[in-house]
Amino acid sequence: MANQLPLVLVTHTLPDGWLDSLHGRCRTIIGPKDATVLAPELKAHLSQADGLYTLLTIRVDEDILDKAPNLLVISNMAVGVDNIDLQACTRRGIPVGHTPGVLTEGTADLAMALLLAAARRLDEANHDARHGLWKTWSPTGWLGADLLGATLGIVGMGKIGTAVAERARGFGLRIVYNDSCPNQGAESRFGASCLSLEDLLIESDFVSLHVPLTGKTRGLIGEKALRLMKPNAILVNTSRGAVVNTADLLLALREGWIAAAALDVTDPEPLPPEHPLYKQPNCLITPHIGSATWNTRRRMAERACENLLAGLAEECLSFCANPEVYSRE
Ligand code: GLV
């Protein structure tokens, strides 16, 4: 009986309990904890797989899809799905699940933490204190930027952008935003006006990015955008690294087109240890930890299980990244 259950490939070993809802509902083959590509032992079973449960570090492309002709569902334990060739999945009738909603607050907390840390130069101050450079209380030591009355430009006023605006209002920031569709809620709740990207970049003291990575947003913040920003401006990125052009950002930080950047995501990822961005004292880098709280990650895992089980049962996924898959003839 048990071998009639659908077969699911889970790309990574996850903590105990996170996949509990799969027990008795499918057979699983589970990959190693820190896999960055699909493990060979999983690859070998692609041809029999009914479901794929994956993380954002695994690229799911035509090559994998070709080898897995029976897939009923792919479930990504992430809100972003730029690691998956969505169009190829849609063409093959495979729904792709993702996990919006459950990581909104955690990611917004981190964006705010990065903004504050960059504004008050916490990384440099901490480094200097630990390395004997704290000689005295200096009136001009480690001076940073005020939040009260400054302007925060939010690029992408979706769930996470809105949660950042909510937090930022508490610090007295004025909010402006850019989005392809005006967000009336944000306008009435935060008095936020919708600006063109150019105007937002020109006006903002802080710019926080909250757009998915798509063909349109790749390289959105490159030389042209960075040169529009104020010399005192701080760029915060908790979305996807490739929304920013890394080489242009490095130049902007070196040459003072902007004051600082705080990045939770980079391009490439991980950023290699010898990368020159790490040498920039005005660049704070964290290793893609926007959703890294125990509660958030567990809820992401559970939501990904729900999507997976719905797909295996050939029901519509509650959180589907390619809903057009259901309107194919
Ligand atoms: C994290 O980056 C996610 O997309 O969930």
Residues whose N, C-alpha, C, O or C-beta is under 5 A from the ligand:
A	BS01	GLV	M77 A78 V79 G80 S239
